Amino acid sequence: MASGAVWAVRVLPAAQREIDDLDDSVRFEALETITDLEEDPFPAGSILLRGYTDLHRLKFYRDQYRVVYTVSEKQRRVIVERVRTRSTAYAGLRNPGIEEAKPW
């Protein structure tokens, strides 16, 4: 679904803290995964989470971690909500609202 145009990627403050807490090798791969969303927010392996219309997830780092993000196709914007291990990535998810995100 990539169209060549760049998407605006934002990282929520909580997700940034999660990134900052990762080990170096995991952080590097997380940042690559997030940066790639600028070109295509629907890459191979991206899955729309059940029960949501705009919340997706991508696996990274040997499938042990997840990037959970919201896509606004109308605004061509991606909001990274979580960067966590598989075991905690989905705990407590609610219908996501867009809180203040800092530019990526």
RAJOKA-V64283 format. One line per field, one symbol per residue. ss: DSSP state (@ for helix, = for strand, . for the rest). psi: psi as a letter, one per 30 degrees, with the letter a starting at -180 (. if undefined). burial: 1 if it has 16 or more other ideal C-beta (glycine too) atoms within 10 Angstrom, else 0. Layout:
ss: ???
psi: ???
burial: ???
//
This chain:
ss: .......=====@@@@@@@@...@@@@@@@@@@@@@..........==......======....========....=========...............===.
psi: gkgfkkkkkkkkeeeeeeefflleeeeeeeeeeeeffeejfhlkfkkkkkflfgklkkklihgflkkklkkjeefhkkjjekjlleffefkgkljkljlkkkk.
burial: 00000010111100110110010001101110110010001100010000000011111110001111111000001111111100001000000100001001
//
